[in-house]
């Protein structure tokens, strides 16, 4: 409706001005990954261990083969 358009006009124009910038969806995805890693790292004893978990998750760093062997 015209009244709705009048209220939302600035927001709609902002979307067109921001074209080519970082999408908020990408930022929200990164924030979600960080929240999940933080929740998973609750039992870690040091901040450094959580930091390394974040690097591995967000940077997609390879894990050593022995990381999952319990023998």
C-alpha positions in Angstrom: 0.0 0.0 0.0 1.2 3.6 -0.5 1.2 4.3 3.2 3.4 1.3 3.9 5.7 2.4 1.1 6.0 5.9 2.5 7.0 4.5 5.9 9.5 2.1 4.5 10.9 4.2 1.7 14.2 5.0 3.5 14.8 1.4 4.4 14.1 0.3 0.9 16.5 2.9 -0.5 19.2 1.8 2.0 19.0 -1.7 0.6 19.8 -0.4 -2.9 22.7 1.8 -1.6 24.3 -1.1 0.3 24.4 -3.3 -2.8 27.9 -4.8 -3.2 28.7 -4.4 0.5 28.9 -7.3 3.0 25.5 -8.9 3.4 24.1 -9.0 6.9 23.4 -12.7 6.3 27.1 -13.5 6.0 27.8 -11.6 9.2 25.0 -13.4 11.0 26.4 -16.7 9.8 29.8 -15.9 11.3 28.2 -14.8 14.5 26.3 -18.0 14.7 29.5 -20.1 14.1 31.2 -18.2 16.9 28.3 -18.8 19.3 28.3 -22.5 18.5 32.1 -22.8 19.1 31.8 -20.8 22.3 29.0 -23.2 23.5 31.1 -26.2 22.6 34.2 -24.9 24.3 32.5 -24.5 27.7 34.7 -27.2 29.3 38.0 -25.8 27.9 40.3 -24.7 30.7 42.0 -21.8 28.9 41.0 -19.0 26.6 43.8 -20.1 24.2 42.1 -23.5 23.7 38.8 -21.7 22.7 40.7 -19.4 20.5 42.3 -22.3 18.7 38.8 -23.9 18.3 37.6 -20.7 16.7 40.6 -20.6 14.3 39.9 -24.2 13.2 36.2 -23.6 12.7 36.3 -20.2 11.1 39.5 -20.7 9.2 38.8 -24.2 8.2 42.3 -25.3 9.3 43.1 -29.0 8.9 43.1 -31.1 12.0 45.9 -33.5 12.6 45.0 -37.2 12.2 45.7 -38.0 15.8 43.1 -35.5 17.0 40.5 -38.2 17.0 42.4 -41.3 17.9 42.0 -42.5 21.5 44.4 -45.5 21.5 
